[in-house]
Amino acid sequence: MLNKIISKAPGRVCLFGDHQDYLGLPIIATTIDKEITIEAKKNNTEEFKIFKKDLNIYDSINLNQNIGSDEKDFLRIALRVLKKYNCIPNVGYDIEIKSEIPINSGLSSSSALIVAWVNFLLTSFSDISISSELLAELSYEIEVLEMSGSGGKMDQYTIANGKTIFLDTRTNEIDSFDHNLCDMIIGVSNKPKDTQGLLKKLKENAQKSIETVKDKVTNFNLYDEENINMYLHLDLLEDYLKPYFKAAVGNYKITMDAKKEFLNSNLNIKKISELMNSHHNYLKNNLKITTPEIDKMIDVSFENGAIGSKIVGSGGGGSIVSLSTNSNTSNKIVSALKRVGVKDAFIARKGNGPTIYYE
């Protein structure tokens, strides 16, 4: 049995495809160089004694307790799920959890913690061969399927794979891109994102708009982005559903255009930035997930030299990401965001995938 284990997983930024993965549409996202860290030391008890450092919260999990189907804590849910795969903890650890990723900010700190937690449990208590695919599948099962979450697969699959990826959320097929991205300036707003409440409404309306068109158009195929006539189909919808259909189809086309750019040997950051700005316009004007503070942060980013900027996460608060190809400009944007009173602002760069160390 391992005496000490350190399990890490990165945060992620969605570049293209916000509010698309739960529709079975693709996304492009990247991990960033901010991580969640789980440090575990064997304590020879039958308990996981957990300290969540950033929240100053202590918790303990008795390894002999029965974890019911109504459990809401995903650390415990993970134990129940992994038991099906013969991963059964039989010795306790003193566990400290700490995060460089701002919590509840749209940068997937929760998913990063789940990926790191699953990696820790599998490494410690299972003979299963651990792959990025397995980490993604199990983390998705825990966070979305078992917890009845409204989200899709973007967070778990991006974090488990690392770097920048295109994910087909219907087939789980992944294209990885090795391009060095420019600076990503993250601005964290003072209002936490509204994940479940906002996601539920947006998902229901988007799905209803698509199903309405399917019912009225023979052989309608949402995934045939080359041949969808968005404006022809809009007339089939009630007014309140039209923005959701426009965002689904419009952002799908943008994501596929961005994929073509990423597949080029030389990444055209100017074109990527233009597509990012178009993506944000759908999120702001059709899905209406921004806030006055988010809008101000994006305006400030452009005023100080950003070439692209968008909201990150489910919306109703959270963060923005802005792109810059010049370090002086990046620092200028960070300073400007801090002057207008954001919760935090920093320069992020493309990260890696999960890592684990043990002795």
C-alpha positions in Angstrom: 0.0 0.0 0.0 1.3 3.4 -1.0 2.4 5.7 1.9 2.1 9.0 0.2 0.3 10.1 -3.0 0.0 13.4 -4.8 -2.6 13.6 -7.5 -3.0 16.8 -9.6 -5.4 17.8 -12.3 -5.7 21.1 -14.3 -8.4 23.6 -14.8 -9.9 24.1 -18.3 -11.0 27.0 -20.5 -13.6 26.4 -23.2 -12.5 28.2 -26.4 -15.4 27.1 -28.6 -18.6 25.2 -27.8 -20.0 26.6 -24.6 -23.5 25.2 -24.1 -23.0 22.8 -26.9 -21.8 19.6 -25.3 -25.1 18.7 -23.7 -26.6 18.9 -27.2 -24.2 16.3 -28.5 -22.3 19.0 -30.4 -18.5 19.3 -30.4 -16.3 21.6 -28.3 -12.7 22.9 -28.4 -11.2 23.4 -25.0 -7.8 23.6 -23.4 -6.3 22.9 -20.0 -4.5 25.7 -18.2 -1.5 25.8 -16.0 -3.5 26.1 -12.8 -4.2 22.8 -10.8 -6.1 21.1 -8.1 -3.8 19.1 -5.8 -4.7 16.2 -3.6 -2.0 15.2 -1.1 -2.7 11.9 0.7 -0.7 10.3 3.5 -1.6 6.8 4.8 -2.9 7.0 8.4 -3.5 3.2 9.1 -7.2 3.9 10.1 -10.4 3.1 8.3 -11.1 6.8 7.5 -10.3 9.4 4.9 -9.7 12.5 7.0 -10.0 15.3 4.5 -9.0 19.0 4.8 -10.2 21.3 2.1 -7.6 24.0 2.6 -9.1 26.8 0.4 -12.5 26.4 2.1 -11.1 25.7 5.6 -13.4 22.7 5.8 -12.7 19.4 7.5 -14.5 16.2 6.6 -14.1 12.5 7.2 -15.3 9.4 5.3 -15.6 6.1 7.1 -14.6 3.5 4.6 -17.1 1.0 6.1 -20.1 3.3 5.6 -22.8 2.5 3.1 -23.1 5.3 0.6 -26.7 5.6 -0.6 -28.1 6.6 -3.9 -29.3 10.0 -2.4 -25.7 11.0 -1.6 -24.8 14.5 -2.9 -21.1 14.7 -2.1 -19.1 13.6 -5.2 -16.1 12.4 -3.1 -18.4 9.8 -1.6 -20.3 9.2 -4.8 -17.0 8.3 -6.5 -16.4 5.6 -3.8 -19.8 4.1 -4.7 -19.2 4.2 -8.5 -15.7 2.9 -8.3 -16.8 0.0 -6.2 -18.5 -1.4 -9.3 -15.1 -1.5 -10.9 -13.6 -3.4 -7.9 -11.8 -0.3 -6.6 -12.5 -0.6 -2.9 -10.5 1.5 -0.3 -9.4 -0.6 2.6 -7.0 1.8 4.5 -7.4 5.4 5.5 -5.4 8.5 4.4 -5.0 12.0 5.8 -5.9 14.1 2.7 -5.3 17.8 2.0 -7.1 19.3 -1.0 -5.9 22.7 -2.3 -6.5 24.6 -5.5 -4.8 27.1 -7.7 -8.0 27.2 -9.8 -10.5 29.9 -8.7 -13.5 28.1 -7.2 -16.9 28.4 -8.8 -15.5 30.6 -11.6 -16.2 28.6 -14.7 -12.7 27.1 -14.9 -13.9 23.6 -13.9 -12.3 23.3 -10.4 -15.0 20.7 -9.5 -14.3 18.6 -12.5 -10.5 18.9 -11.9 -11.0 17.7 -8.3 -13.1 14.7 -9.5 -10.5 13.7 -12.0 -7.7 14.0 -9.4 -9.8 12.1 -6.9 -10.6 9.2 -9.3 -6.9 9.0 -10.2 -5.9 8.9 -6.6 -8.4 6.1 -5.8 -7.6 4.0 -8.8 -3.8 4.3 -8.2 -4.2 3.4 -4.5 -6.9 0.7 -4.5 -7.1 -0.9 -8.0 -5.2 -2.9 -10.5 -7.0 -1.3 -13.4 -4.8 0.2 -16.1 -5.4 3.9 -15.9 -5.8 5.9 -19.1 -7.0 9.3 -20.0 -10.1 7.8 -21.5 -10.9 5.8 -18.4 -10.4 8.9 -16.1 -12.7 10.9 -18.4 -15.4 8.2 -18.6 -15.5 7.6 -14.8 -15.4 11.3 -13.9 -18.3 12.0 -16.3 -20.2 9.1 -14.8 -19.7 10.5 -11.3 -20.3 14.2 -11.9 -23.0 14.1 -14.6 -24.7 10.7 -14.6 -24.7 9.9 -10.9 -25.3 13.4 -9.8 -27.9 14.1 -12.5 -25.9 17.1 -13.6 -27.1 19.3 -16.5 -23.7 19.6 -18.2 -22.0 17.6 -20.9 -18.6 15.9 -21.3 -16.4 18.9 -22.0 -14.9 19.4 -18.6 -14.0 15.8 -17.7 -12.7 14.9 -21.1 -10.6 18.0 -21.5 -9.1 17.7 -18.1 -8.4 14.0 -18.3 -6.7 14.3 -21.8 -4.9 17.6 -21.2 -3.7 20.2 -23.6 -6.0 21.5 -26.3 -8.6 19.2 -27.8 -11.5 19.0 -30.2 -14.1 16.6 -28.6 -16.9 15.0 -30.6 -19.3 14.6 -27.7 -21.4 12.0 -29.5 -18.6 9.5 -30.2 -16.0 10.7 -27.6 -13.5 10.9 -30.5 -10.7 13.4 -29.7 -8.3 15.4 -31.9 -5.4 16.9 -29.9 -3.6 20.0 -31.0 0.0 20.8 -30.2 -0.1 24.5 -31.1 1.4 26.8 -28.6 -1.5 29.1 -27.8 -0.9 32.8 -27.1 -1.4 34.3 -23.6 -4.9 33.7 -22.1 -5.8 36.4 -19.7 -8.4 35.1 -17.2 -10.6 37.6 -15.4 -12.7 36.3 -12.5 -15.8 38.2 -11.8 -17.2 38.9 -8.3 -20.4 36.9 -9.0 -20.0 33.1 -9.0 -21.4 31.3 -12.0 -24.9 29.9 -11.8 -24.2 26.4 -13.1 -27.2 24.1 -12.4 -30.0 26.7 -12.5 -28.9 28.4 -15.7 -27.8 25.1 -17.4 -31.1 23.5 -16.8 -33.1 26.3 -18.4 -30.7 26.7 -21.4 -30.5 23.0 -22.0 -34.3 22.5 -21.9 -35.0 25.4 -24.3 -32.2 24.4 -26.7 -33.3 20.8 -26.8 -37.0 21.9 -27.3 -36.0 24.2 -30.2 -34.1 21.4 -31.9 -36.9 18.8 -31.3 -39.5 21.2 -32.7 -37.6 21.6 -36.0 -37.0 17.8 -36.2 -40.7 17.2 -35.8 -41.5 19.6 -38.7 -38.6 19.0 -41.1 -38.1 15.6 -42.7 -34.6 14.2 -42.3 -33.4 17.3 -40.4 -29.9 16.7 -39.1 -28.4 19.1 -36.6 -24.9 17.7 -37.2 -24.9 18.4 -40.9 -23.5 21.9 -40.4 -22.7 22.4 -44.1 -26.3 22.2 -45.1 -28.4 23.6 -42.3 -30.3 26.7 -43.3 -30.7 28.4 -39.9 -33.0 31.2 -41.0 -35.3 28.9 -42.9 -35.9 26.8 -39.8 -36.3 29.8 -37.5 -39.8 30.4 -38.9 -40.9 27.1 -37.5 -40.2 28.1 -33.9 -42.0 30.2 -31.3 -40.2 33.5 -30.7 -38.9 32.5 -27.3 -37.1 29.4 -28.8 -35.5 31.1 -31.8 -32.4 32.5 -29.9 -31.6 29.0 -28.6 -31.7 27.4 -32.0 -29.6 30.3 -33.5 -27.0 29.8 -30.8 -26.9 26.0 -31.2 -26.5 26.1 -35.0 -24.4 29.3 -35.1 -21.9 28.1 -32.5 -21.7 24.7 -34.1 -20.6 26.2 -37.3 -18.1 28.5 -35.5 -16.6 25.5 -33.6 -16.2 23.5 -36.9 -14.5 26.6 -38.5 -12.2 26.8 -35.5 -11.3 23.1 -35.8 -10.2 23.7 -39.4 -7.9 26.5 -38.1 -6.4 24.2 -35.4 -5.7 21.5 -38.0 -3.5 23.8 -39.9 0.2 23.5 -39.3 0.5 27.2 -38.4 -2.3 28.4 -36.1 -3.8 31.8 -37.2 -4.4 33.4 -33.9 -6.1 36.4 -35.6 -8.7 34.1 -37.2 -9.1 32.1 -33.9 -9.7 35.4 -32.1 -12.3 36.6 -34.7 -14.2 33.2 -34.3 -14.0 33.5 -30.5 -15.6 37.0 -30.7 -18.4 35.7 -32.9 -18.9 32.8 -30.4 -19.2 35.2 -27.5 -21.8 37.3 -29.4 -24.1 34.3 -29.6 -23.6 33.6 -25.9 -24.3 37.2 -25.0 -27.0 38.2 -27.4 -28.9 34.9 -27.9 -28.3 32.9 -24.7 -27.9 36.0 -22.6 -25.6 34.4 -20.1 -23.4 37.5 -19.5 -23.8 40.0 -16.7 -23.0 43.8 -16.6 -19.7 43.0 -14.9 -18.7 40.4 -17.5 -19.6 42.8 -20.3 -17.5 45.5 -18.6 -14.5 43.1 -18.2 -14.6 42.2 -21.9 -14.8 45.9 -22.9 -11.8 46.7 -20.7 -9.9 43.8 -22.2 -10.4 45.1 -25.8 -9.7 48.7 -24.7 -6.3 47.5 -23.5 -5.3 45.4 -26.5 -7.0 42.0 -26.4 -7.6 40.5 -29.8 -10.3 38.1 -28.7 -12.4 37.7 -25.6 -15.4 35.7 -24.3 -17.2 34.5 -21.3 -16.1 31.2 -19.8 -18.4 28.7 -18.1 -22.1 28.3 -17.8 -22.7 32.0 -17.3 -24.6 34.3 -14.9 -21.2 35.2 -13.6 -17.9 33.4 -13.6 -14.9 34.4 -15.7 -13.7 35.7 -19.1 -10.8 34.7 -21.2 -9.0 37.2 -23.4 -6.3 36.5 -25.9 -3.1 38.5 -26.4 0.0 37.8 -28.4 2.2 40.3 -26.6 3.4 39.9 -23.0 3.3 43.7 -22.3 -0.3 43.8 -23.6 -1.1 40.8 -21.4 0.2 42.5 -18.3 -1.7 45.7 -19.3 -5.0 43.8 -19.5 -4.4 42.1 -16.2 -3.7 45.5 -14.5 -6.7 47.1 -16.2 -9.0 44.3 -15.0 -7.8 44.6 -11.5 -8.3 48.4 -11.5 -12.0 47.9 -12.3 -12.4 45.6 -9.3 -12.5 42.1 -10.6 -12.1 39.3 -8.0 -8.9 38.1 -9.7 -7.0 38.4 -13.0 -4.0 36.5 -14.2 -2.2 35.2 -17.3 -2.8 31.5 -18.0 -1.0 29.3 -20.5 -1.9 25.9 -22.0 -1.6 23.2 -19.4 -1.1 19.5 -19.3 -3.2 16.6 -18.1 -3.5 14.9 -14.7 -0.3 13.8 -12.9 0.2 11.5 -10.0 3.3 10.9 -7.8 3.6 8.3 -5.0 6.0 6.7 -2.6 
